[in-house]
Amino acid sequence: MSADALVGPTGLDPDHPDPATPGRTHQRPGLAVTLGGTAVTLLDRDDAVDAILAGCRERTRPLGVVSANLDHVYHFGAGGRWERALATAGRIEWLTLLDGAPLAVQAERLTGRPWPRLAGSDLIGPVLDRAEADGLSVGFLGGSPDAQVLLRGRLAERRPGLAVAGFWAPSRGELEDPTMSAAVARSIAEARTDVLVVGLGKPRQELWIAEHGAETGARVLLAFGAVVDFLAERIRRAPVWVADHGFEWAWRLALEPARLSERYLVQGPEAYVRLRRHSAAWPETGIALTGAARAAAGRVAAQAAHPAGRGLVPGSPRPEADGRFVAPGLPADVAVLVATYNNAETVGPLVDSLRSAAHSVRLRVVVADNSPDRRTLDALAAFPDVMAFRTGGNLGYAGAINAATAAAGDAEAYLVLNPDSEVFPGAVDSMLARLRTTGAGAVVPLLLTDDGGRYPSLRREPTAVRAWGDALFGARLPRRPQWSAETDYDKESYAHAHTVDWATGAAILVSAEAARAAGPWDERYFMYSEETDYCRALRLAGFDVWFEPAAQVMHSGAGSGTSTGLAALMAVNKIRYMRKHHPGAPAALAAAAVVIREALRAGDAGHRQTLAALVRPGRWRALPHASLHTAEPGPDFPAGSVVIPAHNEASVIARTLDGLRPALESGRVEVIVACNACTDRTAEIASQYPGVRVLDLPEPGKARALNAADAVASRWPRVYLDADIEVPPAALAAILTELGRGEFLAGRPDFRYDTSGCDPLVAAYYRARVRIPSNRQALWGAGCYAMTEEGHRLLGSFPEGAADDFYVDAAFAPGHKVLLGGPAVVVRPPRTSASLVATLHRIYRAPASSGGASAPMRTFRGLAASVRGPLSALDAAVYASFALAGRRQPGGARGAHGAPPGTAALVWERDESSRQ
């Protein structure tokens, strides 16, 4: 195939665009191929010089000239960090030339003929000759000041007729600062530079040209790497025979091992794999046949219907001059979606920070509040132009965002923001501009921490290999290969706009079209990994996710710690994500990596608790999850009484009473704490809660405490609650409401065991226990039960020496009891095996003394039926062992405090380990 095989001035069939740059063609002769996912124009040396400089001053757009080698493939080819960064630089036309021995071999394999390598160091001589002959001025950007001094002398000596516009050697810090880079570009423009040699090294030189090249006024910008050092003769070129045999890289590595070892030894092999996988000739149809090209075509097709950039209805209202937000029903450019949970202190500053954007962009602000009370909504009352509503429960981040989206109405794009964020001026405009100019599906900003530091928010698609890399190295070795780290720590990544797989969900702007294509956020994640899942859905729908560094958002929660439960949920959701999208062996390997990560850091208590959750999948459902608020404090809260018998419960009573605050604030629920022979601060702590009545009883015995509280309580239904049990307001309201209907005489809410901190055998016992149907079909086991007035009259007083929950359960027929699902009370079981055995001694002794009857055979059958595999069989064996040990009463059947039989009424028999 010859260079004339593809006719026309573009070197391609003129009806077909460059697949790496949709809609754009190369206005020069030559043959085009795709090498490693980047489009390369194959030219002979003379044709290349002519393509670069012919008609230089008449160009309507500046020409960026790039040499493609393995380093270029690594950065800009398929799978590279900057894969589409150049294609969207609309003000620059690009010419990518062949360089690098592996690419030359691949090009010959595809076209059937050899092509010359056109490295910048080879082309710079002929280009300067032609520039001198045509009277073009040449400027040099990059290299050290010392190198530029040498270069100035060499040019004056050897090319006295060359018009040199100037030399610029900005520092790396200046290049990373957009303001400073813009100043450098203006200086180059003032020097009337025609041809600018940019020697900043990959990928910085190409990115700088894409962002600032048009501002320099230069008509040609040559991204020629170390050419300044070569021209200054600070670095020796490889001998001809070395270069001809493809070993120039080894020569340069030997000269500069510290600087180039990563490029050639780490990045080079990965780039070579991409080269072999993502290369193809362009046939006369102009359609590349690679999978990457087909994916690019899919993105273009999906973006064809994209509304971004087309605006809304002509003549629609413009942003309000006073920064007010758009009211419902009116057109909006951006709908801001905020999910809150107890954010009364932070949501106000967020709203204030959005006012500047509302001067230039039509903003609608929608807040979906997951909070259990109205404090957040009360704080938002100061902003009447904000749409705010309660979701009716804690739906999690994804659930609240879905609710806010449904309420927001039509908009060009939706901006999801964390409630503890503040948006810097210009951020919304910059993200919206990026969305419109690239046709992206989503844009994420640069996240800053409270102290102004850059938060590493950019992420790569989770894989098993990356999970293992993060497990073993964490944030260490931040420049390790991209395939071995999910988080992108490279500072260069946060200085330039580019596509990413996903980013932390504190701030993300999503186009309306992309949002419709991706569908709702997956609410099964509750928190964490939901943004990973959503960005993947955007990519699968054909939309890119872009990072825009010009947009800055401060996230107060960036890098902050979380509760133990949320930390465990974060780890568990990583496994859930892999199982959903990478099932089978990859998910299993990733899960193992997540476990190993926590195990390697088990010296920290938080990591130990996360590890405990990971290795016990049965506990995953107890992690934070979506729940509904069935009642609120106020006049609608159901009426009733709560009786709490307490003996030396100073360590836990506050935790229990905190959960009862909404009921107390309603004024419809009375709470009585019967302190029974307490010698600690239980009574003092309880009396500090408004509305709590404290009885200070001198004699011990739980039954006496219950009967004493019954004597002074005045409301029904009545809930009996152990002092170490946490009752969510929704669970309390549910049982009071249900018994208040009069259909049942007794009941209890649902319950769950919190076995964090328990030894493995105890955790196994309770995993087996919850699987046995009979253990969940009784009033006992939850530390919380309730009765109506009629039910209590049938029961009578509590007998001394009886386990109260067994006694109550045995007193009512199944049809008179109700066991609720839904919101659950939290039960903390014994933490040690010895404590569990002691508790079981008391439990199994109690039915006999209270007249109840246990059903060991029914329990055994339920235990056997609960076995579903080897792990559940092991749990069942542990349960059976503890049950046998518990039924074997110690000699004399003495109580927990050494009291002989018949004196149990005078002591409190309880577990102390769970109260520590």
Buried (B, 14 or more C-beta within 10 A) or exposed (E): EEBEEBEEEBBBBEEBBBBBBBEBBBBBBBBBBBBBBBBBBBBBBEBBBBBBBEEBEEBEEBBBBBBBBBBBBBBBBBBBBBBBBBBBBBEBBBBBBBBBBBBBBBBEEBBEEEBBBBBBBBBBBBBBEBBBEBEBBBBBBBBEEEBBBBBBEEBEEEBEEBBBBBBBBBEEEBBBBBEBBEBBBBBBBEBEBBBBBBBBBBBBBBBBBBBBBBBBBBBBBBBBBBBBBBBBEBBEBBEEEBBEEBBBBEBBBEEEEEEBEEBBEEBBEBBBEBBEBBBBBBBEEBBBEBEBBEEBBEBBEBBEEBBBBEEBEEEEEEBBEEBBBBEEEEBBBBBBBBBBBBBBEBBBBBBBBBBBBBBBBBBBBBBBBBBBBBBBBEBBEEBEBBBBBBBEBBBBBBBBBBBBBEBBBEBBBBBBBBBBBBBBEBBBBBBBBBBBBBBBBBBBBBBBBBEEEBBBBBBBBBBBBBBBBBBBEBEEEBEBBBEBBBBBBBEBBBBBBBBBBBBBBBBBBBBBBBBEBBEBBBBBBBBBBBBBBBBBBBBEBBBBBBBBBBBBBBBBBBBEEBEBBBBBBBBBBBBBBBBBBBEEEBBBBBBBBBBBBBBEBBEEEBBBBBBBBBEBEBBBEBBBBBBEBBBBBEEEBBBBBBBBBBBBBBBBBBBBBEBBBBBBBBEBBBBBBBBBBBEBBBBEBBBEBEBBBBBBBEEBBBBBBBBBBBEEBEBBBBBBBBBBBBBBBBBBBBBBBBBBEEEBBBBBBBBBBBBBBBBEBBBBBBBBBBBBEEBBEBBBBBBBBBBBEEBBEEBEEBBBBBBBBBBBBBBBEEEBBBBBEBBBBBBBBBBBBEBBBBBBBBBBBBBBBBEBEBEEEEBBBBBEEBBEEEBBBBBBBBBBBBBEEBBEBEEEBBBBEEBEEEBBBBBBBBBEBBBE
